[in-house]
Amino acid sequence: VILEERHDVLDLSVSEFVSWRQNVTSANVDQMLRQQRLQRFNVVSVDAGDSLHTLAHRLLASKLQRLFLSSDEIARIVGIVSS
């Protein structure tokens, strides 16, 4: 509640709070898994909603020699195949 700065959830019913908490937890787990995947390789990562300008700026700054486009779906498939 404090980290999310969502003090309003204290007024929710218990079932509404549990539902809210599950959503927050699942979002945090997704972010944590994403960070773990990114630490394996030297990568440039942008969200799907970011502009091409942002992507280009990060690519130029990284000085990477190769480009591999990935998505959550590809990461899921690679994870299944790897295990």
All heavy atoms as an XYZ file, in Angstrom:
662
protein
N       0.837     -1.193      0.000
C       0.000      0.000      0.000
C       0.877      1.250      0.000
O       0.636      2.173     -0.766
C      -0.951     -0.008      1.226
C      -1.682      1.304      1.350
C      -1.934     -1.149      1.147
N       1.906      1.232      0.838
C       2.768      2.405      0.947
C       3.636      2.560     -0.298
O       3.738      3.653     -0.848
C       3.648      2.311      2.216
C       2.751      2.380      3.460
C       4.699      3.410      2.242
C       3.439      2.062      4.756
N       4.247      1.448     -0.756
C       5.103      1.523     -1.942
C       4.331      1.932     -3.188
O       4.850      2.625     -4.054
C       5.801      0.189     -2.179
C       6.846     -0.209     -1.137
C       7.389     -1.600     -1.442
C       7.966      0.800     -1.082
N       3.105      1.479     -3.284
C       2.268      1.801     -4.442
C       1.593      3.161     -4.288
O       0.946      3.638     -5.216
C       1.192      0.724     -4.632
C       1.737     -0.638     -4.981
C       2.317     -0.674     -6.379
O       1.744     -0.057     -7.287
O       3.360     -1.326     -6.539
N       1.722      3.752     -3.100
C       1.063      5.025     -2.783
C      -0.434      4.952     -3.052
O      -1.041      5.844     -3.620
C       1.709      6.173     -3.553
C       3.158      6.406     -3.164
C       3.790      7.578     -3.879
O       3.071      8.312     -4.597
O       5.002      7.751     -3.731
N      -1.023      3.843     -2.616
C      -2.453      3.614     -2.816
C      -3.158      3.485     -1.463
O      -3.651      2.430     -1.105
C      -2.665      2.334     -3.630
C      -2.269      2.405     -5.072
C      -3.237      3.241     -5.896
N      -4.629      2.936     -5.679
C      -5.323      1.997     -6.304
N      -4.739      1.255     -7.212
N      -6.591      1.792     -6.029
N      -3.173      4.543     -0.708
C      -3.789      4.532      0.612
C      -5.304      4.337      0.528
O      -5.921      3.908      1.492
C      -3.451      5.814      1.362
C      -1.968      6.054      1.431
N      -1.148      5.376      2.291
C      -1.157      6.865      0.709
C       0.096      5.773      2.116
N       0.131      6.668      1.155
N      -5.862      4.599     -0.628
C      -7.307      4.446     -0.807
C      -7.752      2.990     -0.693
O      -8.906      2.724     -0.364
C      -7.748      5.016     -2.152
C      -7.054      4.336     -3.322
O      -5.809      4.335     -3.355
O      -7.766      3.808     -4.191
N      -6.853      2.045     -0.912
C      -7.246      0.633     -0.844
C      -7.575      0.201      0.576
O      -8.210     -0.831      0.786
C      -6.191     -0.316     -1.444
C      -5.982     -0.034     -2.909
C      -4.902     -0.264     -0.682
N      -7.179      0.990      1.545
C      -7.506      0.657      2.934
C      -9.008      0.752      3.193
O      -9.508      0.190      4.162
C      -6.735      1.567      3.891
C      -5.210      1.426      3.813
C      -4.546      2.459      4.701
C      -4.780      0.022      4.183
N      -9.706      1.451      2.327
C     -11.165      1.576      2.458
C     -11.923      0.458      1.748
O     -13.143      0.373      1.843
C     -11.634      2.925      1.906
C     -11.110      4.096      2.721
O     -10.937      3.925      3.950
O     -10.878      5.171      2.135
N     -11.209     -0.415      1.028
C     -11.858     -1.500      0.290
C     -12.322     -2.606      1.237
O     -11.811     -2.736      2.356
C     -10.890     -2.100     -0.727
C     -10.373     -1.184     -1.833
C      -9.338     -1.912     -2.676
C     -11.509     -0.671     -2.685
N     -13.242     -3.415      0.748
C     -13.630     -4.604      1.505
C     -12.467     -5.599      1.472
O     -11.536     -5.464      0.676
C     -14.881     -5.237      0.895
O     -14.564     -5.798     -0.365
N     -12.525     -6.599      2.308
C     -11.448     -7.597      2.362
C     -11.291     -8.292      1.018
O     -10.181     -8.441      0.503
C     -11.720     -8.628      3.483
C     -10.714     -9.772      3.417
C     -11.694     -7.958      4.842
N     -12.389     -8.699      0.399
C     -12.288     -9.399     -0.886
C     -11.751     -8.476     -1.974
O     -10.950     -8.909     -2.817
C     -13.638     -9.989     -1.298
O     -14.589     -8.973     -1.478
N     -12.140     -7.205     -1.964
C     -11.614     -6.257     -2.951
C     -10.121     -6.017     -2.720
O      -9.349     -5.924     -3.666
C     -12.366     -4.932     -2.869
C     -13.790     -5.004     -3.352
C     -14.566     -3.737     -3.065
O     -14.269     -3.049     -2.061
O     -15.493     -3.434     -3.844
N      -9.724     -5.934     -1.448
C      -8.313     -5.743     -1.133
C      -7.482     -6.941     -1.590
O      -6.415     -6.782     -2.174
C      -8.103     -5.513      0.373
C      -6.657     -5.383      0.741
C      -5.988     -4.193      0.535
C      -5.961     -6.458      1.264
C      -4.644     -4.063      0.858
C      -4.620     -6.345      1.590
C      -3.953     -5.144      1.386
N      -7.969     -8.150     -1.335
C      -7.249     -9.361     -1.745
C      -7.095     -9.377     -3.258
O      -6.024     -9.686     -3.789
C      -7.972    -10.624     -1.228
C      -7.406    -11.878     -1.873
C      -7.874    -10.702      0.284
N      -8.143     -9.010     -3.969
C      -8.074     -8.956     -5.431
C      -7.055     -7.919     -5.888
O      -6.238     -8.184     -6.780
C      -9.458     -8.622     -5.989
O      -9.402     -8.456     -7.372
N      -7.074     -6.741     -5.284
C      -6.116     -5.687     -5.626
C      -4.697     -6.167     -5.354
O      -3.801     -5.988     -6.168
C      -6.408     -4.424     -4.815
C      -5.366     -3.364     -4.984
C      -5.256     -2.474     -5.997
C      -4.243     -3.118     -4.120
N      -4.148     -1.680     -5.820
C      -3.517     -2.058     -4.670
C      -3.799     -3.697     -2.932
C      -2.362     -1.554     -4.084
C      -2.653     -3.189     -2.347
C      -1.948     -2.133     -2.916
N      -4.486     -6.799     -4.220
C      -3.162     -7.268     -3.817
C      -2.632     -8.328     -4.793
O      -1.456     -8.331     -5.125
C      -3.217     -7.836     -2.396
C      -1.900     -8.325     -1.893
C      -0.945     -7.161     -1.661
N       0.307     -7.675     -1.169
C       1.476     -7.491     -1.771
N       1.546     -6.787     -2.865
N       2.567     -7.989     -1.273
N      -3.495     -9.214     -5.252
C      -3.072    -10.231     -6.213
C      -2.616     -9.586     -7.512
O      -1.637    -10.024     -8.119
C      -4.200    -11.224     -6.475
C      -4.443    -12.167     -5.323
C      -5.670    -13.034     -5.536
O      -6.561    -12.695     -6.305
N      -5.723    -14.142     -4.816
N      -3.330     -8.556     -7.947
C      -2.943     -7.855     -9.173
C      -1.595     -7.168     -9.010
O      -0.763     -7.204     -9.918
C      -4.007     -6.841     -9.581
C      -5.276     -7.500    -10.057
O      -5.256     -8.632    -10.528
N      -6.385     -6.804     -9.920
N      -1.368     -6.536     -7.873
C      -0.103     -5.856     -7.622
C       1.027     -6.877     -7.556
O       2.083     -6.686     -8.153
C      -0.174     -5.037     -6.307
C       1.207     -4.540     -5.898
C      -1.127     -3.873     -6.466
N       0.799     -7.983     -6.876
C       1.818     -9.021     -6.744
C       2.164     -9.601     -8.101
O       3.334     -9.780     -8.435
C       1.336    -10.136     -5.793
O       1.040     -9.556     -4.533
C       2.388    -11.200     -5.624
N       1.159     -9.881     -8.915
C       1.426    -10.465    -10.227
C       2.179     -9.486    -11.114
O       3.065     -9.878    -11.858
C       0.117    -10.932    -10.851
O      -0.236    -10.223    -11.968
N       1.879     -8.200    -11.026
C       2.607     -7.197    -11.806
C       4.063     -7.126    -11.346
O       4.978     -7.019    -12.170
C       1.942     -5.835    -11.670
N       4.296     -7.221    -10.036
C       5.656     -7.181     -9.515
C       6.447     -8.419     -9.936
O       7.629     -8.328    -10.245
C       5.655     -7.058     -7.986
C       5.207     -5.682     -7.527
O       5.232     -4.724     -8.282
N       4.784     -5.586     -6.288
N       5.810     -9.572     -9.944
C       6.473    -10.811    -10.372
C       6.844    -10.709    -11.848
O       7.953    -11.069    -12.243
C       5.582    -12.039    -10.103
C       6.132    -13.274    -10.797
C       5.447    -12.277     -8.613
N       5.924    -10.202    -12.683
C       6.216    -10.038    -14.104
C       7.418     -9.122    -14.315
O       8.299     -9.407    -15.128
C       5.007     -9.467    -14.847
C       3.867    -10.457    -14.959
O       4.103    -11.666    -14.754
O       2.736    -10.013    -15.244
N       7.462     -8.025    -13.573
C       8.577     -7.082    -13.692
C       9.883     -7.723    -13.226
O      10.929     -7.551    -13.849
C       8.286     -5.808    -12.885
C       9.342     -4.746    -13.009
C       9.504     -4.210    -14.414
O       8.622     -4.300    -15.247
N      10.654     -3.644    -14.690
N       9.832     -8.492    -12.140
C      11.017     -9.154    -11.622
C      11.547    -10.182    -12.628
O      12.754    -10.247    -12.889
C      10.703     -9.845    -10.290
C      11.907    -10.462     -9.620
S      11.531    -11.176     -8.021
C      10.334    -12.420     -8.463
N      10.656    -10.961    -13.228
C      11.073    -11.947    -14.235
C      11.683    -11.262    -15.445
O      12.674    -11.728    -16.012
C       9.890    -12.820    -14.644
C       9.367    -13.781    -13.581
C       8.090    -14.459    -14.058
C      10.423    -14.804    -13.210
N      11.103    -10.154    -15.851
C      11.627     -9.400    -16.987
C      13.044     -8.910    -16.690
O      13.945     -9.028    -17.520
C      10.712     -8.222    -17.292
C      11.150     -7.392    -18.467
C      10.076     -6.357    -18.809
N      10.428     -5.665    -20.000
C      10.917     -4.410    -20.010
N      11.082     -3.752    -18.891
N      11.238     -3.830    -21.142
N      13.262     -8.388    -15.494
C      14.590     -7.912    -15.114
C      15.606     -9.049    -15.090
O      16.749     -8.874    -15.501
C      14.541     -7.216    -13.747
C      13.860     -5.871    -13.767
C      14.506     -4.897    -14.721
O      15.731     -4.835    -14.821
N      13.708     -4.136    -15.448
N      15.189    -10.222    -14.622
C      16.086    -11.378    -14.606
C      16.490    -11.768    -16.028
O      17.646    -12.080    -16.294
C      15.439    -12.561    -13.900
C      15.355    -12.398    -12.409
C      14.580    -13.531    -11.750
O      13.916    -14.316    -12.411
N      14.653    -13.586    -10.435
N      15.522    -11.763    -16.950
C      15.833    -12.104    -18.337
C      16.801    -11.098    -18.943
O      17.706    -11.454    -19.693
C      14.554    -12.144    -19.177
C      13.728    -13.373    -18.993
C      12.679    -13.517    -20.084
N      11.946    -12.335    -20.418
C      10.754    -11.985    -19.915
N      10.184    -12.742    -19.018
N      10.156    -10.902    -20.304
N      16.624     -9.826    -18.623
C      17.464     -8.791    -19.212
C      18.887     -8.836    -18.688
O      19.815     -8.404    -19.373
C      16.852     -7.406    -18.940
C      15.519     -7.128    -19.604
C      15.013     -5.749    -19.202
C      15.610     -7.239    -21.107
N      19.101     -9.362    -17.502
C      20.438     -9.388    -16.931
C      21.309    -10.481    -17.541
O      22.514    -10.474    -17.365
C      20.356     -9.566    -15.410
C      19.802     -8.337    -14.728
C      19.594     -8.542    -13.243
O      19.793     -9.621    -12.720
N      19.157     -7.496    -12.567
N      20.726    -11.416    -18.253
C      21.503    -12.499    -18.854
C      22.384    -12.017    -19.993
O      23.434    -12.553    -20.252
C      20.575    -13.595    -19.386
C      19.948    -14.404    -18.295
C      19.249    -15.583    -18.906
N      17.907    -15.642    -18.365
C      16.909    -16.266    -18.901
N      17.054    -16.898    -20.029
N      15.728    -16.271    -18.332
N      21.940    -11.023    -20.728
C      22.644    -10.541    -21.906
C      22.711     -9.017    -21.857
O      21.929     -8.375    -21.178
C      21.908    -10.956    -23.191
C      21.644    -12.427    -23.273
C      20.390    -12.927    -22.990
C      22.658    -13.303    -23.626
C      20.137    -14.286    -23.066
C      22.414    -14.658    -23.708
C      21.158    -15.154    -23.423
N      23.640     -8.461    -22.609
C      23.681     -7.019    -22.767
C      22.566     -6.658    -23.740
O      22.629     -6.992    -24.922
C      25.049     -6.603    -23.322
C      25.201     -5.111    -23.335
O      24.417     -4.385    -22.748
N      26.220     -4.642    -24.026
N      21.528     -6.035    -23.247
C      20.341     -5.797    -24.065
C      19.899     -4.347    -24.001
O      20.270     -3.603    -23.103
C      19.144     -6.680    -23.609
C      19.467     -8.144    -23.723
C      18.728     -6.338    -22.202
N      19.102     -4.013    -24.974
C      18.357     -2.759    -24.984
C      16.902     -3.160    -24.902
O      16.427     -3.970    -25.691
C      18.623     -1.954    -26.273
C      17.695     -0.767    -26.356
C      20.069     -1.519    -26.337
N      16.209     -2.609    -23.944
C      14.817     -2.981    -23.754
C      13.930     -1.740    -23.720
O      14.260     -0.753    -23.051
C      14.669     -3.745    -22.435
O      13.319     -4.027    -22.182
N      12.854     -1.794    -24.463
C      11.840     -0.739    -24.421
C      10.478     -1.403    -24.376
O      10.314     -2.546    -24.802
C      11.924      0.215    -25.634
C      13.217      1.014    -25.630
C      11.775     -0.524    -26.934
N       9.520     -0.700    -23.848
C       8.152     -1.201    -23.827
C       7.517     -0.998    -25.196
O       7.952     -0.149    -25.983
C       7.330     -0.475    -22.764
C       7.781     -0.827    -21.356
O       8.140     -2.000    -21.128
O       7.767      0.067    -20.498
N       6.489     -1.780    -25.468
C       5.820     -1.713    -26.773
C       5.269     -0.326    -27.059
O       5.207      0.101    -28.209
C       4.693     -2.750    -26.833
N       4.918      0.415    -26.033
C       4.350      1.748    -26.231
C       5.380      2.852    -26.388
O       5.034      3.997    -26.679
N       6.670      2.539    -26.210
C       7.709      3.556    -26.355
C       7.865      3.959    -27.814
O       7.547      3.204    -28.725
C       9.048      3.046    -25.823
C       9.082      2.989    -24.307
O       8.214      3.609    -23.672
O       9.979      2.326    -23.767
N       8.404      5.142    -28.032
C       8.550      5.645    -29.398
C       9.772      5.037    -30.076
O      10.689      4.524    -29.427
C       8.700      7.169    -29.374
O       9.952      7.516    -28.811
N       9.785      5.126    -31.389
C      10.944      4.670    -32.153
C      12.168      5.518    -31.830
O      13.296      5.032    -31.857
C      10.650      4.713    -33.650
C       9.667      3.660    -34.153
C       9.385      3.892    -35.637
C      10.199      2.268    -33.924
N      11.937      6.773    -31.501
C      13.034      7.658    -31.111
C      13.726      7.124    -29.858
O      14.954      7.079    -29.777
C      12.516      9.081    -30.872
C      13.595     10.036    -30.497
N      13.887     10.332    -29.185
C      14.473     10.737    -31.261
C      14.894     11.187    -29.155
N      15.268     11.446    -30.399
N      12.955      6.683    -28.883
C      13.508      6.117    -27.657
C      14.315      4.861    -27.977
O      15.434      4.682    -27.478
C      12.383      5.773    -26.662
O      11.666      6.960    -26.355
C      12.922      5.151    -25.398
N      13.765      3.993    -28.807
C      14.465      2.771    -29.195
C      15.775      3.103    -29.905
O      16.832      2.548    -29.586
C      13.582      1.905    -30.086
C      14.225      0.647    -30.669
C      14.722     -0.280    -29.574
C      13.252     -0.065    -31.589
N      15.723      4.008    -30.866
C      16.922      4.375    -31.623
C      17.984      4.974    -30.707
O      19.176      4.642    -30.819
C      16.558      5.366    -32.726
N      17.582      5.832    -29.795
C      18.517      6.456    -28.865
C      19.216      5.391    -28.013
O      20.439      5.401    -27.844
C      17.772      7.447    -27.991
C      18.625      8.231    -27.052
N      19.957      7.999    -26.839
C      18.331      9.260    -26.233
C      20.438      8.837    -25.951
N      19.474      9.606    -25.556
N      18.456      4.441    -27.495
C      19.046      3.387    -26.659
C      19.955      2.459    -27.471
O      20.983      2.012    -26.985
C      17.954      2.599    -25.964
C      17.276      3.420    -24.884
C      16.362      2.599    -24.050
N      15.681      3.438    -23.088
C      14.739      3.016    -22.282
N      14.358      1.754    -22.322
N      14.172      3.830    -21.426
N      19.557      2.172    -28.710
C      20.403      1.320    -29.563
C      21.735      1.995    -29.858
O      22.792      1.370    -29.785
C      19.683      0.982    -30.868
C      18.588     -0.071    -30.779
C      17.820     -0.141    -32.090
C      19.175     -1.430    -30.437
N      21.697      3.269    -30.200
C      22.935      3.989    -30.490
C      23.823      4.083    -29.248
O      25.038      3.921    -29.335
C      22.619      5.383    -31.018
C      22.033      5.424    -32.430
C      21.574      6.836    -32.775
C      23.043      4.927    -33.439
N      23.224      4.318    -28.107
C      23.994      4.439    -26.867
C      24.618      3.107    -26.451
O      25.692      3.078    -25.853
C      23.107      4.971    -25.748
N      23.980      1.997    -26.793
C      24.468      0.685    -26.368
C      25.666      0.207    -27.173
O      26.448     -0.608    -26.705
C      23.355     -0.354    -26.486
O      23.107     -0.648    -27.846
N      25.791      0.677    -28.408
C      26.863      0.262    -29.322
C      26.870     -1.257    -29.545
O      27.915     -1.853    -29.793
C      28.217      0.741    -28.824
C      28.302      2.250    -28.758
C      29.641      2.725    -28.303
C      29.625      4.245    -28.237
N      30.842      4.796    -27.706
N      25.711     -1.870    -29.458
C      25.613     -3.304    -29.727
C      25.819     -3.551    -31.217
O      25.440     -2.747    -32.053
C      24.244     -3.837    -29.289
C      23.973     -3.831    -27.787
C      22.527     -4.221    -27.507
C      24.915     -4.779    -27.074
N      26.396     -4.696    -31.554
C      26.681     -5.008    -32.943
C      25.553     -5.782    -33.621
O      25.499     -5.870    -34.836
C      27.974     -5.805    -33.042
C      29.171     -5.002    -32.583
C      30.448     -5.813    -32.650
O      30.417     -7.019    -32.829
N      31.569     -5.143    -32.504
N      24.679     -6.378    -32.826
C      23.602     -7.194    -33.396
C      22.273     -6.769    -32.807
O      22.200     -6.251    -31.704
C      23.847     -8.667    -33.119
C      25.024     -9.209    -33.874
C      25.285    -10.657    -33.524
N      26.397    -11.186    -34.273
C      27.656    -11.027    -33.933
N      27.973    -10.356    -32.860
N      28.623    -11.545    -34.666
N      21.221     -7.061    -33.562
C      19.882     -6.706    -33.130
C      19.000     -7.944    -33.178
O      18.960     -8.644    -34.197
C      19.306     -5.627    -34.064
C      17.897     -5.154    -33.805
C      17.822     -4.439    -32.465
C      17.451     -4.205    -34.908
N      18.339     -8.236    -32.077
C      17.406     -9.348    -32.001
C      16.138     -8.831    -31.353
O      16.160     -8.349    -30.228
C      17.998    -10.493    -31.165
C      17.043    -11.639    -30.966
C      16.777    -12.540    -31.983
C      16.397    -11.803    -29.755
C      15.899    -13.592    -31.798
C      15.520    -12.855    -29.560
C      15.263    -13.749    -30.578
N      15.045     -8.890    -32.075
C      13.785     -8.405    -31.546
C      13.095     -9.522    -30.781
O      13.045    -10.663    -31.230
C      12.884     -7.907    -32.678
C      13.449     -6.754    -33.499
C      12.496     -6.393    -34.623
C      13.708     -5.543    -32.625
N      12.559     -9.190    -29.642
C      11.910    -10.182    -28.805
C      10.593     -9.629    -28.283
O      10.332     -8.444    -28.328
C      12.826    -10.540    -27.630
O      12.230    -11.539    -26.850
N       9.775    -10.528    -27.792
C       8.499    -10.141    -27.193
C       8.238    -11.069    -26.014
O       8.950    -12.059    -25.818
C       7.374    -10.251    -28.219
O       7.165    -11.621    -28.548
N       7.220    -10.782    -25.241
C       6.867    -11.650    -24.122
C       6.525    -13.054    -24.604
O       6.853    -14.044    -23.967
C       5.691    -11.070    -23.330
C       6.108     -9.864    -22.506
O       7.313     -9.731    -22.202
O       5.226     -9.055    -22.157
N       5.868    -13.147    -25.762
C       5.487    -14.452    -26.296
C       6.724    -15.268    -26.675
O       6.816    -16.445    -26.365
C       4.567    -14.285    -27.511
C       4.078    -15.585    -28.098
C       3.172    -16.398    -27.169
O       2.683    -15.863    -26.163
O       2.960    -17.586    -27.452
N       7.688    -14.626    -27.320
C       8.921    -15.329    -27.676
C       9.660    -15.756    -26.412
O      10.162    -16.877    -26.326
C       9.823    -14.447    -28.570
C       9.174    -14.271    -29.948
C      11.222    -15.046    -28.721
C       9.867    -13.264    -30.832
N       9.718    -14.889    -25.425
C      10.394    -15.215    -24.163
C       9.717    -16.399    -23.486
O      10.387    -17.270    -22.922
C      10.402    -14.002    -23.249
N       8.398    -16.459    -23.543
C       7.665    -17.567    -22.935
C       8.010    -18.877    -23.645
O       8.306    -19.891    -23.016
C       6.154    -17.315    -23.010
C       5.320    -18.387    -22.313
C       3.837    -18.110    -22.506
N       3.413    -18.308    -23.871
C       3.178    -19.500    -24.433
N       3.352    -20.597    -23.756
N       2.784    -19.595    -25.688
N       8.039    -18.853    -24.976
C       8.341    -20.051    -25.753
C       9.780    -20.502    -25.495
O      10.039    -21.685    -25.259
C       8.105    -19.800    -27.249
C       6.602    -19.600    -27.514
C       8.661    -20.943    -28.103
C       6.294    -19.057    -28.879
N      10.721    -19.573    -25.481
C      12.120    -19.907    -25.214
C      12.249    -20.502    -23.814
O      12.972    -21.466    -23.602
C      13.030    -18.671    -25.382
C      14.423    -18.927    -24.850
C      13.073    -18.265    -26.846
N      11.543    -19.941    -22.857
C      11.572    -20.467    -21.491
C      11.056    -21.874    -21.410
O      11.621    -22.732    -20.716
N       9.992    -22.168    -22.128
C       9.413    -23.530    -22.124
C      10.380    -24.497    -22.780
O      10.640    -25.585    -22.259
C       8.056    -23.539    -22.861
C       7.007    -22.790    -22.024
C       7.597    -24.966    -23.136
C       5.705    -22.541    -22.770
N      10.966    -24.117    -23.911
C      11.899    -24.983    -24.624
C      13.156    -25.213    -23.783
O      13.682    -26.313    -23.717
C      12.247    -24.394    -26.002
C      13.392    -25.146    -26.660
C      11.016    -24.377    -26.896
N      13.619    -24.172    -23.106
C      14.842    -24.282    -22.291
C      14.667    -25.223    -21.114
O      15.600    -25.904    -20.712
C      15.253    -22.905    -21.771
O      15.582    -22.073    -22.838
N      13.477    -25.257    -20.561
C      13.258    -26.126    -19.387
C      12.964    -27.523    -19.852
O      13.355    -28.509    -19.398
C      12.139    -25.610    -18.523
O      10.917    -25.578    -19.232
